[in-house]
């Protein structure tokens, strides 16, 4: 059995907040994009704010006093209807299906009232809401942890690539504390015992910095995997969706074939994505939009991370050309400024950064799994496909 939204809640028009806007107000003003101002008075004691015009995709839940603007509806649950349960139902419904305008997207109140949700009593509603809220809270905690680790990584990289580490693993003092430990270079101050140079100077002359295949000709059985710009995501290569090129075409581009621990740098379209080639892509190839870098003088992981440093990013930014399609010439890639600590220090630095990267990736795996679990639960619980027993901490199938 199902129930129309019009029987579950009152649907009110929002109102212009022009007369109640106040920087020091206590109450959120909510538009189609969420909270954007404060009001000195509320229009409703609580509501689910649903876009009426413009951006129709996402409802907003406000459990306290709120002022929805005139481009929205305020959905106020009737007695016996749990507001969180109703919000999850609306969030799970594609509101854009209700668009009836040929110009500015809009939803009529009559159509909104006709949306149907599975009929569930209040006790079950509360139970479902509790389960989904618990998962959402866990997702938020993991996202906050990833953000925290990402900030730690950014600060760590800034320190490590400008100050480095003593053999005991401690950061060098800052230049203001010990100026005698530092030297000035074209990219700023670096430790005095580091060398300064260009990327091409540490590249393997037998496998120089090159880009790949001009016209791969995808879709050949038994072909060679080709890494494209969009395959490089978050410092990794997406191995699941690689396209294959003709072995004949690949033969013409043997110069750009890959080996494990090669560094890839995207140079067209999206400039500056960086990754290390995994063992699984031995003998694969790249397109013309990506440069292959084989570091022969130094720790490969160190220089993979160094290419994400402020100094390297600044060089890429200054030398990226084009408007519609941006790109950086290989000659400029080869001139990328680098620093060269001793090999032992390079390995110390790369290990330190790798550790925080592993922590971030571990949390991202947890996040992906939890989001998949939530996605399945939302449909199962709200439609009643999976029964919920009152008193249980989890739905029956978990």
C-alpha positions in Angstrom: 0.0 0.0 0.0 1.1 3.6 -0.6 0.1 7.0 0.5 0.2 10.4 -1.3 2.4 13.1 0.0 -0.7 15.3 0.2 -2.1 13.0 2.8 1.1 12.8 4.8 1.9 16.5 5.0 0.7 20.1 4.5 2.4 21.7 1.5 2.8 25.5 1.9 4.3 28.1 -0.4 7.4 29.8 0.8 7.5 33.6 1.1 9.9 36.4 0.3 12.2 37.1 3.3 12.8 40.8 2.3 11.0 42.1 5.4 12.7 39.8 7.9 16.3 39.5 6.7 18.7 40.3 9.5 22.4 39.6 9.8 21.9 39.0 13.5 18.8 36.9 13.0 18.4 33.5 14.6 16.5 31.7 11.9 17.9 30.2 8.6 16.5 31.5 5.3 16.4 28.5 2.9 16.3 28.8 -0.9 16.6 26.2 -3.6 20.3 25.9 -2.9 20.0 25.7 0.9 20.6 28.2 3.7 21.8 31.6 2.4 20.8 34.2 5.0 19.3 34.8 8.4 15.9 36.0 9.5 14.6 37.7 12.6 11.4 35.7 12.5 10.5 32.1 11.3 7.8 31.2 9.0 7.4 27.6 10.2 8.5 25.8 13.4 10.2 23.1 11.2 9.9 22.0 7.6 11.3 20.1 4.6 12.1 22.8 2.1 11.4 21.6 -1.5 12.5 23.7 -4.5 9.6 25.1 -6.5 11.4 26.9 -9.2 14.9 26.8 -10.6 17.1 24.1 -9.3 14.7 21.3 -8.5 17.0 18.5 -7.4 17.4 18.5 -3.6 15.1 19.0 -0.7 16.5 20.5 2.6 15.5 19.4 6.1 15.4 22.0 8.9 14.3 20.5 12.2 14.0 23.9 13.9 12.3 27.3 13.0 12.9 28.3 9.4 12.0 30.7 6.7 11.6 29.1 3.3 11.7 31.6 0.4 9.1 32.1 -2.3 10.8 29.8 -4.8 10.3 26.8 -2.5 7.6 24.8 -0.8 7.5 24.1 2.9 6.5 20.5 3.5 5.2 20.2 7.1 4.4 16.6 8.2 1.0 15.8 9.7 0.7 14.4 13.2 1.9 10.8 13.2 4.4 11.3 10.3 8.1 11.4 11.2 9.9 14.3 9.6 13.1 12.4 9.0 11.4 9.5 7.4 9.5 11.8 5.1 12.7 13.7 4.2 14.5 10.5 3.3 11.5 9.6 1.0 11.7 13.0 -0.7 15.4 12.7 -1.0 15.1 9.3 -2.6 12.5 10.6 -5.1 13.7 12.3 -8.4 11.9 15.7 -8.1 13.0 16.7 -11.6 10.4 14.2 -12.9 7.8 16.7 -11.8 9.1 19.6 -13.9 6.3 20.9 -16.0 7.9 24.1 -17.4 9.4 24.7 -20.8 11.4 27.7 -19.6 12.5 27.9 -15.9 12.1 24.5 -14.3 9.2 24.4 -11.9 7.0 22.0 -9.9 3.3 22.5 -9.2 1.9 21.9 -5.8 -0.8 19.6 -7.2 1.9 17.3 -8.7 3.9 17.4 -5.6 0.9 16.3 -3.6 0.4 13.3 -5.8 3.8 11.7 -5.1 3.3 8.3 -3.4 5.4 6.7 -0.7 5.0 3.2 0.9 2.6 3.4 3.8 4.4 2.7 7.1 3.2 3.3 10.6 4.9 5.9 12.8 6.9 3.3 14.8 8.4 1.8 11.7 9.0 5.3 10.3 11.0 6.3 13.4 13.0 3.0 13.2 13.9 3.5 9.5 14.8 7.1 10.1 17.1 6.1 13.0 18.9 3.5 10.9 19.5 5.9 8.0 20.5 8.7 10.3 23.0 6.5 12.0 24.6 5.6 8.7 24.6 9.3 7.6 26.3 10.2 10.8 29.0 7.6 10.2 29.4 8.8 6.6 29.8 12.4 7.9 32.4 11.3 10.5 34.5 9.5 7.8 34.2 12.4 5.4 35.4 14.7 8.2 38.3 12.3 8.9 39.3 12.3 5.3 39.2 16.1 5.2 41.4 16.2 8.4 43.9 13.8 6.9 44.0 15.7 3.6 44.8 18.9 5.5 47.5 17.1 7.4 48.9 15.8 4.1 48.9 19.3 2.5 50.7 20.8 5.5 53.1 17.9 5.7 54.1 18.2 2.1 54.7 21.9 2.4 57.1 21.3 5.3 58.8 18.2 3.9 59.5 19.8 0.5 60.9 23.0 1.9 62.5 21.9 5.2 63.1 18.2 4.8 64.1 15.8 7.6 67.1 15.1 9.7 68.3 11.5 9.8 66.4 11.0 13.0 63.2 11.8 11.3 62.7 15.3 12.8 61.9 18.3 10.6 64.7 20.9 10.2 64.1 24.1 12.1 62.5 26.9 10.0 64.8 29.3 8.1 63.9 32.1 10.5 65.3 29.9 13.4 68.4 28.6 11.6 69.1 30.7 8.4 72.5 29.0 8.1 70.8 25.7 7.2 69.2 27.1 4.0 70.0 28.4 0.6 68.1 30.6 -1.9 67.1 29.1 -5.2 64.8 30.2 -8.1 61.9 28.4 -6.3 62.6 29.8 -2.9 64.6 28.7 0.2 65.6 25.1 0.5 68.0 23.2 2.8 71.6 24.0 2.1 72.6 20.3 1.5 69.9 19.8 -1.1 70.5 20.2 -4.8 68.3 22.2 -7.1 67.7 21.2 -10.8 65.3 20.4 -13.5 63.1 17.3 -14.0 64.8 16.3 -17.2 68.1 16.0 -15.4 66.9 13.0 -13.3 65.0 11.4 -16.2 66.2 8.2 -17.9 67.9 9.2 -21.2 67.1 5.8 -22.6 63.4 6.4 -21.9 63.0 10.2 -22.1 60.0 12.2 -21.1 57.5 11.6 -23.9 53.8 11.7 -24.6 51.8 8.8 -26.1 49.6 7.7 -29.0 48.1 10.5 -31.1 45.1 8.5 -32.4 44.7 5.3 -30.4 41.9 3.7 -32.4 40.1 2.0 -29.4 38.2 -1.2 -29.3 40.5 -4.0 -30.5 40.3 -7.6 -29.1 43.7 -8.6 -27.8 44.8 -5.0 -28.0 47.1 -3.0 -25.6 45.6 -1.0 -22.7 45.8 2.7 -23.1 45.7 5.1 -20.1 43.7 8.3 -20.8 43.4 11.5 -18.7 40.1 10.5 -17.3 41.5 7.1 -16.2 43.8 9.0 -13.7 41.8 9.8 -10.6 43.0 10.7 -7.1 46.6 9.6 -7.8 45.5 6.2 -9.1 44.7 4.6 -12.5 41.2 3.2 -12.9 42.1 -0.3 -14.2 38.5 -1.3 -14.7 37.6 0.9 -17.7 40.8 1.0 -19.8 40.2 0.9 -23.5 42.4 -1.2 -25.8 44.3 0.0 -28.9 45.4 -2.0 -32.0 48.7 -3.8 -31.5 49.7 -2.4 -34.9 49.2 1.2 -33.7 50.9 0.4 -30.4 53.9 -0.9 -32.3 54.4 2.5 -33.8 54.5 4.0 -30.3 56.9 1.7 -28.5 58.7 4.8 -27.2 55.8 5.6 -24.8 55.1 2.1 -23.4 54.9 1.9 -19.6 56.9 0.2 -16.9 56.0 -0.2 -13.2 56.9 2.9 -11.2 56.9 5.2 -14.2 55.3 8.6 -13.3 52.4 9.8 -15.4 51.5 13.5 -15.7 48.5 14.7 -17.6 49.4 17.5 -20.0 46.3 18.2 -22.0 42.7 18.9 -21.0 43.2 18.6 -17.3 46.8 19.5 -16.6 48.6 18.2 -13.5 47.0 14.8 -12.6 49.8 12.6 -11.4 50.1 8.9 -10.6 52.5 6.0 -10.5 52.2 3.1 -13.0 51.3 -0.2 -11.1 52.7 -3.6 -11.9 49.5 -4.6 -13.7 50.2 -2.1 -16.5 53.6 -3.3 -17.6 53.7 -2.8 -21.4 50.6 -0.6 -21.5 50.6 2.7 -23.3 49.3 6.3 -23.0 47.6 8.9 -25.2 49.1 12.2 -26.4 47.4 13.9 -23.4 49.7 12.3 -20.9 53.5 12.4 -20.3 55.6 9.5 -19.1 58.4 10.2 -16.7 61.0 7.5 -15.8 63.0 8.8 -12.9 66.5 7.2 -12.9 68.3 9.4 -10.4 66.4 9.3 -7.1 63.5 7.8 -5.4 60.6 7.5 -7.8 57.9 7.8 -5.1 59.5 11.0 -3.8 59.4 12.7 -7.1 55.9 11.4 -7.8 54.8 13.4 -4.7 57.1 16.3 -5.4 55.3 16.9 -8.7 52.3 17.8 -6.5 54.3 20.3 -4.4 53.6 24.0 -4.6 56.8 24.7 -6.6 55.9 22.1 -9.3 52.2 23.2 -9.4 53.2 26.8 -9.9 55.4 25.9 -12.8 52.6 23.9 -14.4 50.1 26.7 -13.9 52.4 29.4 -15.4 53.2 27.3 -18.4 49.7 26.0 -19.2 48.3 27.5 -22.3 45.0 27.5 -24.1 41.4 28.4 -23.2 39.0 25.8 -24.6 41.6 23.0 -24.3 44.5 23.7 -21.9 47.9 22.1 -22.2 51.5 22.3 -21.3 54.4 21.6 -23.8 56.8 18.7 -23.1 59.6 21.2 -23.2 58.2 23.0 -20.2 57.5 19.7 -18.4 61.2 18.8 -18.8 62.0 22.2 -17.2 60.0 21.6 -14.1 62.1 22.7 -11.2 63.0 20.0 -8.7 64.9 19.6 -5.4 67.2 16.7 -4.7 67.8 15.8 -1.1 70.1 12.8 -0.5 68.5 9.5 -1.4 68.1 8.4 2.2 66.2 11.6 3.0 64.1 11.2 -0.2 63.0 7.8 1.0 62.2 9.1 4.5 60.0 11.9 3.0 58.2 9.6 0.5 57.6 7.1 3.4 56.1 9.8 5.6 53.8 11.0 2.8 52.9 7.5 1.7 51.7 6.7 5.3 49.2 9.5 5.4 48.1 8.8 1.8 47.4 5.1 2.8 45.3 6.4 5.7 43.3 8.6 3.4 42.8 5.8 0.9 41.7 3.4 3.7 39.1 5.8 4.8 37.9 6.4 1.3 37.4 2.6 0.9 35.3 2.6 4.1 33.3 5.6 2.8 32.6 3.9 -0.5 31.4 0.7 1.2 29.2 2.7 3.6 27.6 4.7 0.8 26.9 1.6 -1.1 25.3 0.1 2.0 23.2 3.2 2.5 22.1 3.3 -1.1 20.8 -0.3 -0.9 19.1 0.3 2.5 17.3 3.4 1.4 15.4 1.6 -1.3 14.9 -1.5 0.7 13.6 0.1 3.9 11.5 2.9 2.4 9.7 0.6 0.0 9.2 -2.1 2.6 11.1 -4.7 0.7 13.1 -5.4 3.8 11.1 -5.6 7.0 12.1 -3.7 10.1 11.4 -5.2 13.5 10.8 -2.7 16.3 13.4 -3.2 19.0 16.1 -4.5 16.5 19.2 -2.4 16.1 19.4 -3.3 12.4 17.0 -4.3 9.6 16.6 -8.1 9.2 19.0 -8.5 6.2 21.9 -6.7 7.8 
